[in-house]
Amino acid sequence: MDAFLLFIPIALALELSHAPGWAVFISSLLAIIPLAGRMGEATEELTKYLGPNAGGFLNATFGNATELIIALIAIDKGLFELVKASITGSIVGNLLFVLGLAILLGGHKIKEQKFNTKAAGVNSSMMLIAVISMIIPSAFFIFSKTPASELAFQTEEISLLVSVILIICYLLSLYFSFRTHKYLFHTSEHSEEAGKPALSRNAAIALLILCTIGVAVMAELFIGAIESFLAKPIAYNILGFAGTLAIHELFLGAVVVAVIGNATEHISAVIAAIKDNMDLAISITAGSSIQIALFVAPLLVIISFLMGKPMDLVFTLFEILAVFASVIIVNEISSDGECNWFEGVQLLAMYLLVAVLFFFAV
């Protein structure tokens, strides 16, 4: 993973030399992955000093920092559809792709893996709230009889109010899980202990700051390269088959940006499942989806208003259906407190279907 850090100077050199957009895109993309990993390590080290409660809030703040940075740069460039697609893709990717892969690989070694149904139930309820929060502004935009001249403004106002409510709900969920009802989220006996810090407090803070700056720089190049993809189709000639490929914001945001932004969490969840710690794997995947839906997305809306470039929470029908279907199938699979490898296959198949939908949907 650390070898990918070499792509930081490569991406900068390619950008300065005005290399093709696809070269900058790939190099900056590969550079973001190890930087995101290092941010996760620094955050984990700081939680060992702060304790579980403050550490939980720190994880809520920095756990999805990569997605937040990429999204803020995209908002500044006016790529609102890309940002909203990345929100959708992060939720769907965590629930279907990451959890599916974790269950598949964990179940390949152990026939039946068990997990905490009470914690899974709380997560399921939170995800349903997330789905409803996506539907409300979208439904108003589609069905409202408000004059067109006022519709956009009112939709933005509704999105802002929904965002405030969601953030309050999310903060209360942290208080619920880390303070008043933390016994409900007690993990399995396979859970790993935090251990002693490997870095000093100041070293961890310095590492977090440096990696955040690095991600911001690479994200700027990454989004700039994406803009070049959106500006004109990509020409190709493979085995005599020539043509052009138009890649739109929905697919780039929901699949490419979402996967890269969550790369570190993907690896952690799969490793936990292989070690027969499905409680941790589900906590990572469901927890990340909840963070994105109830904290990161609303925070982006609020920040966009402060930037003078307001973004709403109006999603396409495809995005709403994808998230709704993901929540339903995960709720069904997690209802009995155990899983097997074939359920992982089902989740992965569902993710591929959604990815195909995003690719062809315009």
C-alpha positions as CSV (number, residue, x, y, z in Angstrom):
1,M,0.0,0.0,0.0
2,D,2.8,2.4,0.9
3,A,4.4,1.9,-2.5
4,F,1.4,3.8,-4.0
5,L,2.7,6.9,-2.3
6,L,5.1,7.2,-5.3
7,F,2.1,8.2,-7.3
8,I,1.9,11.5,-5.4
9,P,4.9,13.0,-7.2
10,I,4.0,11.2,-10.4
11,A,0.5,12.8,-10.4
12,L,2.0,16.3,-9.7
13,A,4.5,15.8,-12.5
14,L,1.8,14.7,-15.0
15,E,-0.4,17.7,-14.1
16,L,2.4,20.2,-14.4
17,S,3.4,18.7,-17.8
18,H,-0.2,18.9,-19.1
19,A,-0.4,15.1,-19.6
20,P,-3.6,13.5,-20.8
21,G,-6.5,13.6,-18.4
22,W,-6.7,9.8,-18.0
23,A,-3.1,9.7,-16.8
24,V,-3.6,12.3,-14.2
25,F,-6.9,10.6,-13.2
26,I,-5.3,7.2,-12.6
27,S,-2.2,8.5,-10.8
28,S,-4.1,10.8,-8.5
29,L,-6.6,8.1,-7.8
30,L,-3.9,5.6,-6.8
31,A,-2.2,8.3,-4.7
32,I,-5.4,8.9,-2.7
33,I,-5.7,5.3,-1.5
34,P,-2.5,5.2,0.7
35,L,-3.1,8.7,1.9
36,A,-6.6,7.7,3.0
37,G,-5.1,4.6,4.7
38,R,-2.7,6.8,6.6
39,M,-5.5,9.1,7.7
40,G,-7.3,6.1,9.1
41,E,-4.2,5.0,11.0
42,A,-3.6,8.4,12.5
43,T,-7.3,8.7,13.6
44,E,-7.1,5.2,15.1
45,E,-4.0,6.2,17.1
46,L,-5.7,9.4,18.4
47,T,-8.7,7.4,19.6
48,K,-6.3,5.4,21.9
49,Y,-5.5,8.7,23.7
50,L,-9.0,10.1,23.8
51,G,-11.0,7.0,24.9
52,P,-14.0,5.4,23.3
53,N,-16.5,8.2,23.5
54,A,-14.4,11.1,22.2
55,G,-12.7,8.6,19.9
56,G,-16.1,7.7,18.4
57,F,-16.8,11.3,17.6
58,L,-13.3,11.6,16.0
59,N,-14.0,8.6,13.9
60,A,-17.3,10.1,12.9
61,T,-15.5,13.3,11.8
62,F,-12.5,11.8,10.0
63,G,-13.8,8.3,9.1
64,N,-15.1,9.7,5.8
65,A,-12.7,12.6,5.5
66,T,-11.5,11.5,2.0
67,E,-15.1,11.6,0.6
68,L,-15.7,14.9,2.3
69,I,-12.6,16.5,0.8
70,I,-13.3,15.2,-2.7
71,A,-16.9,16.3,-2.4
72,L,-16.0,19.8,-1.2
73,I,-13.7,20.3,-4.2
74,A,-16.4,19.0,-6.5
75,I,-19.0,21.4,-5.0
76,D,-16.6,24.3,-5.5
77,K,-16.4,23.4,-9.2
78,G,-20.2,23.1,-9.4
79,L,-20.3,19.3,-9.9
80,F,-23.3,18.7,-7.7
81,E,-24.6,15.6,-9.5
82,L,-21.2,14.0,-9.1
83,V,-21.3,14.7,-5.3
84,K,-24.8,13.4,-4.9
85,A,-23.9,10.3,-6.9
86,S,-20.8,9.7,-4.7
87,I,-23.1,9.9,-1.6
88,T,-25.4,7.3,-3.2
89,G,-22.5,5.1,-4.3
90,S,-20.8,5.2,-0.8
91,I,-24.0,4.0,0.8
92,V,-24.7,1.3,-1.8
93,G,-21.1,0.3,-2.1
94,N,-20.7,-0.3,1.7
95,L,-23.9,-2.2,2.1
96,L,-23.7,-4.4,-1.0
97,F,-20.1,-4.6,-2.3
98,V,-18.0,-4.3,0.9
99,L,-20.4,-6.3,3.1
100,G,-21.0,-8.8,0.4
101,L,-17.2,-9.4,-0.2
102,A,-16.7,-9.6,3.6
103,I,-19.4,-12.2,4.1
104,L,-18.2,-14.2,1.0
105,L,-14.6,-14.4,2.1
106,G,-15.4,-14.9,5.8
107,G,-18.0,-17.6,4.9
108,H,-15.5,-19.4,2.7
109,K,-13.6,-20.2,5.8
110,I,-16.4,-20.5,8.3
111,K,-19.8,-22.0,7.3
112,E,-22.0,-19.9,9.6
113,Q,-20.8,-16.6,11.0
114,K,-22.9,-14.9,13.8
115,F,-23.3,-11.3,14.8
116,N,-25.2,-9.0,17.2
117,T,-28.8,-8.7,16.0
118,K,-29.6,-5.8,18.3
119,A,-26.9,-3.6,16.9
120,A,-27.8,-4.6,13.4
121,G,-31.4,-3.7,14.1
122,V,-30.5,-0.2,15.3
123,N,-28.3,0.3,12.1
124,S,-31.2,-0.9,10.0
125,S,-33.6,1.7,11.5
126,M,-31.0,4.5,10.9
127,M,-30.6,3.4,7.3
128,L,-34.4,3.6,6.7
129,I,-34.3,7.2,8.1
130,A,-31.5,7.9,5.5
131,V,-33.7,6.5,2.7
132,I,-36.7,8.6,3.8
133,S,-34.4,11.7,4.0
134,M,-33.5,11.1,0.4
135,I,-37.1,10.7,-0.7
136,I,-38.6,13.9,1.0
137,P,-36.7,16.6,-1.0
138,S,-36.8,14.6,-4.2
139,A,-40.6,14.0,-3.9
140,F,-41.2,17.7,-3.2
141,F,-39.2,18.6,-6.3
142,I,-41.0,16.1,-8.5
143,F,-44.6,16.5,-7.3
144,S,-44.7,20.1,-6.0
145,K,-47.0,22.5,-7.8
146,T,-44.8,25.4,-6.8
147,P,-44.0,27.7,-9.7
148,A,-40.7,26.8,-11.4
149,S,-39.2,30.2,-10.5
150,E,-39.5,29.3,-6.8
151,L,-39.2,25.6,-6.8
152,A,-35.4,25.4,-6.8
153,F,-35.2,27.9,-3.9
154,Q,-37.8,26.0,-1.8
155,T,-36.1,22.7,-2.5
156,E,-32.8,24.1,-1.3
157,E,-34.5,25.3,1.9
158,I,-36.1,21.9,2.5
159,S,-32.8,20.2,1.9
160,L,-31.1,22.6,4.5
161,L,-33.8,21.9,7.1
162,V,-33.6,18.1,6.5
163,S,-29.8,18.3,6.8
164,V,-30.0,20.0,10.2
165,I,-32.5,17.4,11.5
166,L,-30.3,14.5,10.2
167,I,-27.1,15.8,11.8
168,I,-28.9,16.2,15.2
169,C,-30.3,12.7,14.8
170,Y,-26.8,11.4,14.0
171,L,-25.2,13.1,17.0
172,L,-27.9,11.7,19.2
173,S,-27.1,8.2,17.8
174,L,-23.5,8.6,18.8
175,Y,-24.6,9.5,22.3
176,F,-26.9,6.5,22.3
177,S,-24.3,4.0,21.1
178,F,-21.3,5.4,23.1
179,R,-23.0,6.5,26.3
180,T,-26.5,5.4,27.3
181,H,-26.8,2.0,25.4
182,K,-23.3,1.0,24.5
183,Y,-24.0,-2.5,25.9
184,L,-26.1,-3.1,22.8
185,F,-23.1,-2.6,20.6
186,H,-20.8,-5.0,22.5
187,T,-18.8,-6.8,19.9
188,S,-18.0,-10.5,19.7
189,E,-15.2,-12.2,21.6
190,H,-13.0,-12.0,18.5
191,S,-12.8,-8.2,18.7
192,E,-9.3,-6.9,18.9
193,E,-8.2,-4.7,21.8
194,A,-7.0,-1.2,21.0
195,G,-3.6,-1.8,22.4
196,K,-0.9,0.8,23.2
197,P,-0.5,3.7,20.9
198,A,2.3,3.3,18.2
199,L,2.6,7.1,17.8
200,S,2.7,10.0,20.2
201,R,-0.3,12.3,20.3
202,N,1.6,15.1,18.5
203,A,2.9,12.7,15.8
204,A,-0.6,11.3,15.1
205,I,-2.0,14.9,14.8
206,A,0.9,15.8,12.5
207,L,0.3,12.7,10.3
208,L,-3.4,13.5,10.2
209,I,-2.8,17.1,9.0
210,L,-0.2,16.1,6.4
211,C,-2.4,13.3,5.0
212,T,-5.4,15.7,4.9
213,I,-3.3,18.2,2.9
214,G,-2.1,15.4,0.6
215,V,-5.6,14.1,0.0
216,A,-6.8,17.7,-0.7
217,V,-4.1,18.2,-3.4
218,M,-4.6,14.9,-5.0
219,A,-8.4,15.3,-4.9
220,E,-8.0,18.6,-6.8
221,L,-6.1,16.8,-9.5
222,F,-8.6,13.9,-9.4
223,I,-11.7,16.2,-9.9
224,G,-9.9,18.2,-12.6
225,A,-9.3,15.0,-14.5
226,I,-12.9,13.9,-14.1
227,E,-14.0,17.3,-15.5
228,S,-12.0,16.4,-18.7
229,F,-13.9,13.1,-19.0
230,L,-17.2,14.9,-18.7
231,A,-16.2,17.5,-21.2
232,K,-15.7,15.1,-24.1
233,P,-16.1,11.3,-24.8
234,I,-13.1,9.0,-24.6
235,A,-12.0,7.5,-27.9
236,Y,-11.0,3.8,-27.9
237,N,-9.7,1.2,-30.4
238,I,-9.6,-2.3,-28.9
239,L,-9.0,-5.3,-31.2
240,G,-10.3,-3.5,-34.2
241,F,-13.4,-2.2,-32.4
242,A,-13.3,1.6,-32.4
243,G,-15.6,4.1,-31.0
244,T,-16.2,6.7,-28.2
245,L,-17.2,6.1,-24.6
246,A,-19.1,8.8,-22.7
247,I,-18.8,8.5,-18.9
248,H,-21.3,10.6,-17.0
249,E,-21.4,12.0,-13.5
250,L,-23.7,9.3,-12.0
251,F,-21.4,6.4,-12.8
252,L,-18.2,8.3,-11.9
253,G,-19.6,9.5,-8.6
254,A,-21.5,6.3,-7.6
255,V,-18.8,3.8,-8.5
256,V,-15.4,5.4,-9.0
257,V,-15.3,8.2,-6.5
258,A,-17.3,6.1,-3.9
259,V,-15.0,3.1,-4.1
260,I,-11.8,5.2,-3.8
261,G,-13.1,7.3,-0.9
262,N,-14.0,4.2,1.1
263,A,-10.9,2.1,0.2
264,T,-9.5,1.9,3.7
265,E,-12.8,0.9,5.3
266,H,-13.3,-1.8,2.6
267,I,-10.0,-3.5,3.5
268,S,-10.7,-3.3,7.3
269,A,-14.2,-4.8,7.0
270,V,-13.0,-7.7,4.8
271,I,-10.1,-8.5,7.2
272,A,-12.4,-8.4,10.2
273,A,-14.8,-10.9,8.5
274,I,-11.9,-13.3,7.6
275,K,-11.0,-13.2,11.3
276,D,-14.6,-14.3,12.1
277,N,-15.4,-10.9,13.6
278,M,-18.6,-10.1,11.7
279,D,-19.8,-7.7,14.4
280,L,-16.8,-5.5,13.5
281,A,-17.3,-6.0,9.7
282,I,-21.0,-5.0,9.9
283,S,-20.2,-2.1,12.2
284,I,-17.7,-0.7,9.7
285,T,-19.9,-1.1,6.7
286,A,-23.3,-0.1,8.2
287,G,-21.6,2.6,10.3
288,S,-19.9,4.1,7.3
289,S,-23.1,4.2,5.4
290,I,-24.9,5.8,8.3
291,Q,-22.1,8.4,8.6
292,I,-22.4,9.3,4.9
293,A,-26.2,9.5,4.9
294,L,-26.8,11.2,8.2
295,F,-23.6,13.2,8.7
296,V,-21.5,13.8,5.6
297,A,-24.3,14.5,3.1
298,P,-26.1,17.0,5.4
299,L,-22.8,18.6,6.3
300,L,-22.0,19.0,2.6
301,V,-25.4,20.7,2.1
302,I,-24.7,23.1,5.0
303,I,-21.2,23.9,3.9
304,S,-22.3,24.4,0.3
305,F,-24.7,27.1,1.5
306,L,-21.9,28.8,3.4
307,M,-19.8,28.7,0.2
308,G,-22.5,30.4,-1.7
309,K,-23.0,27.4,-3.9
310,P,-26.1,25.7,-2.4
311,M,-26.6,22.0,-3.1
312,D,-29.9,20.3,-2.6
313,L,-30.7,16.7,-1.6
314,V,-32.7,15.9,-4.7
315,F,-31.6,12.5,-6.0
316,T,-32.6,10.7,-9.2
317,L,-35.1,7.9,-9.2
318,F,-32.3,5.4,-10.0
319,E,-30.3,6.5,-6.9
320,I,-33.3,6.3,-4.5
321,L,-34.2,2.9,-5.8
322,A,-30.6,1.7,-5.5
323,V,-30.3,2.8,-1.9
324,F,-33.8,1.6,-0.9
325,A,-33.1,-1.9,-2.5
326,S,-29.8,-2.1,-0.7
327,V,-31.2,-1.3,2.7
328,I,-34.1,-3.8,2.2
329,I,-31.8,-6.7,1.2
330,V,-29.3,-6.0,3.9
331,N,-32.0,-5.8,6.5
332,E,-33.4,-9.2,5.3
333,I,-30.0,-10.9,5.5
334,S,-29.0,-9.4,8.9
335,S,-32.4,-10.2,10.6
336,D,-31.4,-13.7,11.8
337,G,-28.0,-12.9,13.3
338,E,-26.0,-15.2,11.1
339,C,-24.7,-15.3,7.5
340,N,-23.0,-17.6,5.0
341,W,-21.0,-17.2,1.9
342,F,-23.9,-17.4,-0.5
343,E,-25.6,-14.4,1.1
344,G,-22.3,-12.6,0.3
345,V,-22.8,-13.7,-3.4
346,Q,-26.3,-12.3,-3.3
347,L,-25.1,-8.9,-2.1
348,L,-22.3,-8.8,-4.7
349,A,-24.8,-9.7,-7.5
350,M,-27.1,-6.9,-6.4
351,Y,-24.2,-4.5,-6.5
352,L,-23.2,-5.5,-10.0
353,L,-26.8,-4.9,-11.1
354,V,-26.8,-1.5,-9.6
355,A,-23.4,-0.6,-11.1
356,V,-24.8,-1.6,-14.6
357,L,-27.8,0.6,-14.0
358,F,-25.6,3.5,-13.0
359,F,-23.4,3.0,-16.1
360,F,-26.3,3.1,-18.6
361,A,-28.6,5.5,-16.8
362,V,-28.4,9.0,-18.2
